[in-house]
C-alpha cells in the first residue's frame, strides 16, 4: 500500500519547535516506509493572515531541517474553486446554512437560562442554532456558512469511523450522533472573506493530495470526527490518522503554537544544527 503523508503549516508566522516536530515526524515516517511520500501543503486559506514572506521562510526552514517534499507544494489559495464546489455539493443537499451570529450572540444564547450548560466544541462553544433553518438564498456577504449537523447525520445511511494509529488514541473510532451533535455541533465551513474554513479545506486537500496518513498534533483529534464526517458527505477518501502529543517544555507545559521565542530561524541564527533540533524535540538522529 502506498504511504503518503503531509505537513500543512499556515504561513502566518515563523515555524517553531512544535512545527518542526510535526514535520520531522511525518517526514521520518515517509522516508522509513518503502515507497513512502511526503507532501507539503501551504494552509493559506486565511488570506487576511497569510504572508508570502512566511511561506518562503517555511520552505527555507524545512529544507534546513533536511526535509524534502515529493511534489510541488499545494497552496490552498490556488484551489478556492475546489472548496467552493464542495460547499455547493453540501448546499445542493440542503446541509448548510448562512449564519450571521457574532461570538457574543453565541455566548449569550448558549448561556440563556433555558439552555443546558454550554459545551465546548473544537472551535469554541457549540453553536446553539440561532440561524439554523435559514436558506442559502438568504445569504449575505458578511455571513458565515454552517453545517446543519442533524441533517448531515440523517443524510447518511450509516455513520463512518476512522482509524487512529497514534499511541494517544489508538484504535478505530466510530462516529456517533452524540459525539457529533454534542461534541461538535453546527461547525463553520466558510467564513466571510475566506472561501472555506480549515475543517472543509483540510478534507478537500487530504483527498486531493491522496493522503493515506495524516500526521498532526493531538490538539486536532477532537475535530477528526468532523473531518471524517465531511469526507463521507462529500464522498471522498479519508486518511488514517496519527495524532502526536504536543511537545512540552522542561516544566511539562505544552509549547504554544505561536511562541516566537522558539522560532526555528532563531535557533538557526544562534548556531543550532538540525540534529540539535531533533534532539530538542525528542526525535532520534536522522
Ligand atoms: N494548518 C493546520 C495547523 O497547523 C494544519 C492541521 C492539519 O495538519 O490538519 O494546525
Boltz pocket constraint, residues with backbone or C-beta under 6 A from the ligand:
constraints:
  - pocket:
      binder: B
      contacts: [[A, 6], [A, 7], [A, 8], [A, 9], [A, 10], [A, 43], [A, 202], [A, 215], [A, 216], [A, 217], [A, 220]]
      max_distance: 6.0
